[in-house]
């Protein structure tokens, strides 16, 4: 995919470090979120593999209290930020569905 295919989501500084930001559906894509760690970003659909419920309990709240894992607010499942694998909770070993998000200069892009 080229930059011509990319969708500009936001500026990198629009996301706390570490932090997360949710996005509503775009075209054919269901709602999703992006997690930032330094200059790295990781994108996932906003759907827990345990119960298919949204992960956030309020807008942009996708991380654990220590901001070191993704948290499902419904059942307390914890997921690795870098690969979306559930590390604790009712769906251990299952993964969040990932999206191709990347930073280019100071911007965050989605590659559908």
C-alpha positions in Angstrom: 0.0 0.0 0.0 1.1 3.5 -0.7 0.5 6.8 1.0 -2.1 7.5 -1.6 -4.2 4.6 -0.1 -3.7 5.9 3.5 -6.3 7.7 5.6 -5.0 10.4 7.9 -6.3 9.8 11.4 -4.7 12.4 13.5 -1.4 14.0 14.6 0.8 11.8 16.7 0.7 14.4 19.5 -3.1 14.1 19.6 -2.5 10.8 21.4 -0.9 10.8 24.9 2.3 8.9 25.3 1.5 6.2 26.3 -2.2 6.6 25.5 -5.0 5.6 23.2 -7.6 7.2 20.9 -10.8 5.8 19.6 -12.3 6.3 16.1 -15.8 5.8 14.8 -16.4 3.7 11.8 -14.8 4.9 8.6 -16.4 3.6 5.4 -16.4 -0.2 5.6 -14.4 -0.3 8.9 -16.1 -0.7 12.2 -15.0 1.4 15.2 -11.3 1.0 16.1 -8.6 2.5 18.3 -5.0 3.4 18.2 -2.5 3.0 21.0 0.7 5.0 21.2 4.0 4.1 22.8 6.6 6.6 21.9 6.7 7.0 18.1 5.1 3.5 17.7 1.4 3.1 17.1 -0.8 0.0 17.1 -4.3 -0.3 15.7 -7.1 -2.6 16.7 -10.9 -3.0 16.1 -12.9 -2.0 19.2 -14.2 -5.4 19.9 -13.2 -7.9 22.6 -12.7 -11.4 21.3 -14.5 -12.8 24.4 -17.9 -11.2 24.0 -17.5 -8.9 21.0 -18.3 -5.9 23.3 -16.5 -2.5 22.9 -13.4 -2.3 25.1 -13.6 1.3 26.3 -15.7 2.5 29.2 -15.4 6.1 28.1 -14.1 7.8 25.0 -10.4 7.0 24.4 -10.0 4.9 27.5 -8.5 1.6 26.2 -5.5 1.2 28.5 -5.0 -0.3 32.0 -4.4 1.9 35.0 -0.7 1.6 34.5 -1.1 2.2 30.7 1.0 -0.9 30.0 -1.8 -3.1 28.5 -5.1 -2.8 26.7 -8.0 -3.3 29.0 -11.5 -4.6 28.2 -13.7 -2.6 30.6 -16.5 -5.2 30.5 -14.7 -8.3 31.7 -11.2 -7.0 32.7 -9.3 -8.9 30.1 -5.8 -7.6 29.4 -4.1 -7.5 26.0 -0.5 -7.0 25.0 -0.3 -3.6 23.3 2.2 -4.7 20.6 0.4 -7.8 19.3 -3.2 -7.7 20.8 -2.9 -11.1 22.5 -5.0 -11.6 25.6 -2.6 -12.2 28.6 -5.2 -12.3 31.4 -9.0 -12.7 31.7 -11.7 -14.9 30.1 -10.1 -15.0 26.6 -6.4 -15.8 27.3 -4.6 -16.6 24.1 -7.1 -15.0 21.8 -6.2 -11.8 19.9 -7.7 -8.5 19.1 -8.2 -7.9 15.4 -5.4 -5.6 14.2 -5.3 -2.8 11.7 -2.4 -1.4 9.7 -1.6 2.0 11.3 1.6 3.8 10.8 3.3 7.1 11.6 4.7 9.2 8.9 6.6 12.3 10.2 4.2 13.6 12.8 1.0 12.1 11.5 -0.9 8.8 12.1 -2.3 7.0 9.1 -4.6 4.0 8.6 -3.9 1.8 5.6 -7.2 0.0 4.9 
